[in-house]
């Protein structure tokens, strides 16, 4: 079930999950206890969930325990509401993804760190996402530190750039790469 307009996002630590099947059991238990938009991750030992109003921690903990897992603390997840114009698009190379389940884990980790419109692709070994302009992309890369995946350097994707803009960017020492869809990939360099 999708999150409602007044929902708040929370992270619950969950002990004892060892596989994707465990994730399914935790997600089902929390959903049956009233949580929405539940996403468990055995590698991170947590479940992200949405509730309307303050969470009923006892009910949620009992549901996880009833499913055979160890419930931990529940903490709010910071969320940011932005317009499309305040978002920056990134491409992030990610090594170690071998299947659709890997894509889901990478996507969930990036979303938990504040990324929006995440699309991980194990065939291409990358994740594309948007993030608020004020968010340091290093924070998003760090979200994958607790996983088995190896992220590369984030690349800022600038849309609707002309060839002249690309020339000016190269003259300023900013590396660009053009694709057939007329997008430029800007490689971020430390100052």
C-alpha positions in Angstrom: 0.0 0.0 0.0 1.3 3.5 -0.8 1.9 6.2 1.7 -0.9 8.7 2.4 -0.6 12.5 2.4 -0.3 12.7 6.2 2.1 9.8 6.6 5.4 10.0 8.4 8.3 7.8 7.4 10.1 5.7 10.1 13.1 3.3 10.3 12.8 0.3 12.6 15.9 -1.8 13.4 15.2 -5.5 13.0 17.5 -8.3 14.1 17.6 -11.8 12.8 16.8 -11.2 9.1 19.2 -13.3 6.9 17.7 -13.4 3.4 15.0 -11.8 1.1 12.4 -14.3 2.4 13.0 -12.8 5.9 12.4 -9.3 4.5 9.1 -10.5 3.1 8.0 -11.9 6.5 8.9 -8.6 8.2 7.2 -6.5 5.6 4.0 -8.7 5.8 4.0 -8.5 9.6 4.4 -4.7 9.7 1.8 -4.2 7.0 -0.7 -6.3 8.9 0.1 -4.2 12.0 -1.0 -1.1 10.1 2.2 0.2 8.6 2.2 1.3 4.9 4.9 1.4 2.2 7.0 -1.1 4.1 10.5 -2.0 2.8 12.7 -4.4 4.9 16.4 -4.9 4.1 18.2 -7.8 5.7 21.6 -6.5 4.8 21.0 -3.2 6.7 19.0 -4.9 9.5 16.1 -2.5 9.2 12.7 -1.8 7.8 11.4 1.5 6.5 7.7 2.1 7.0 5.1 4.8 6.9 2.3 5.5 9.4 -0.2 8.2 9.8 0.6 10.0 13.1 2.9 8.7 15.8 3.8 5.0 15.4 2.3 2.5 17.8 5.7 1.1 18.7 4.3 -1.7 20.9 2.1 -3.1 18.1 4.8 -2.8 15.5 7.4 -4.5 17.8 4.9 -7.3 18.6 4.3 -7.9 14.9 8.0 -8.2 14.2 8.5 -10.4 17.2 5.5 -12.5 16.2 7.1 -13.1 12.8 10.2 -14.5 14.6 12.6 -11.5 14.5 14.0 -9.1 17.0 12.4 -5.6 17.0 14.7 -2.6 17.6 14.2 1.1 18.1 11.9 3.1 15.8 13.2 6.5 14.6 11.8 9.1 12.2 13.4 9.4 8.8 14.0 12.9 7.6 11.9 13.7 4.5 12.2 16.7 2.1 9.4 17.9 -0.2 10.8 19.8 -3.2 9.7 21.0 -6.6 11.2 19.4 -9.7 13.3 22.6 -10.3 15.2 22.1 -6.9 16.4 18.6 -7.8 19.7 17.5 -9.3 20.0 14.3 -11.4 22.9 12.0 -10.7 24.4 8.8 -12.2 26.3 6.5 -9.8 28.3 3.5 -10.9 27.6 0.6 -8.6 29.6 -2.6 -8.7 28.4 -5.9 -7.2 24.7 -5.8 -8.4 23.8 -9.2 -10.0 20.0 -9.3 -10.0 16.8 -7.4 -9.5 16.9 -8.0 -5.8 20.3 -6.2 -5.7 18.7 -3.3 -7.7 16.0 -3.1 -5.0 18.5 -3.0 -2.1 20.5 -0.2 -3.8 17.4 1.8 -4.6 16.1 1.5 -1.0 19.4 2.5 0.5 19.6 5.6 -1.7 15.9 6.5 -1.0 16.6 6.2 2.7 19.4 8.7 2.3 17.2 11.2 0.5 17.4 10.3 -3.1 14.3 10.6 -5.3 13.2 8.8 -8.5 15.8 6.1 -8.0 16.4 3.6 -10.8 19.1 1.0 -10.2 20.1 -1.2 -13.1 22.4 -4.3 -12.5 22.9 -4.8 -16.3 24.5 -1.4 -16.6 26.0 -1.4 -13.1 24.5 2.0 -12.2 21.9 3.8 -10.3 20.3 7.0 -11.5 18.5 9.3 -9.1 17.6 12.8 -8.2 18.4 14.6 -5.0 17.8 18.0 -3.5 20.3 20.6 -4.7 21.5 21.2 -1.2 22.3 17.5 -0.5 25.9 16.5 -0.8 26.1 13.5 -3.1 28.7 12.0 -0.9 26.0 11.4 1.7 24.1 9.4 -0.9 27.2 7.3 -1.8 27.7 6.7 2.0 24.3 5.1 2.1 25.7 2.2 0.3 28.6 1.7 2.8 26.6 -0.7 4.9 25.8 -2.9 1.9 27.8 -5.4 -0.2 27.8 -3.0 -3.2 30.7 -0.8 -4.2 29.7 2.7 -5.4 31.8 4.8 -7.7 32.0 8.6 -7.8 28.6 10.3 -8.4 28.2 12.0 -11.8 25.9 15.0 -12.1 23.6 14.7 -15.2 22.8 18.0 -16.7 19.8 18.0 -19.0 19.0 20.2 -21.9 22.5 21.5 -22.5 23.5 22.7 -25.9 26.8 21.8 -27.5 28.0 25.4 -26.9 27.3 25.0 -23.1 29.4 21.8 -23.2 32.2 23.6 -24.9 32.1 26.3 -22.3 32.1 23.7 -19.5 35.1 21.9 -21.0 36.9 25.3 -21.3 36.3 25.8 -17.6 37.9 22.4 -16.8 34.6 20.5 -16.3 34.6 17.1 -17.9 31.5 16.3 -20.0 30.3 13.2 -21.9 27.5 13.5 -24.5 25.0 10.8 -25.2 22.5 10.4 -28.1 19.7 11.8 -25.9 21.6 15.2 -25.7 22.5 15.0 -22.0 25.8 15.8 -20.5 27.3 13.9 -17.7 29.3 16.2 -15.5 32.0 14.5 -13.4 32.2 16.1 -10.0 35.7 17.1 -9.0 36.7 18.1 -5.5 37.5 21.8 -5.2 
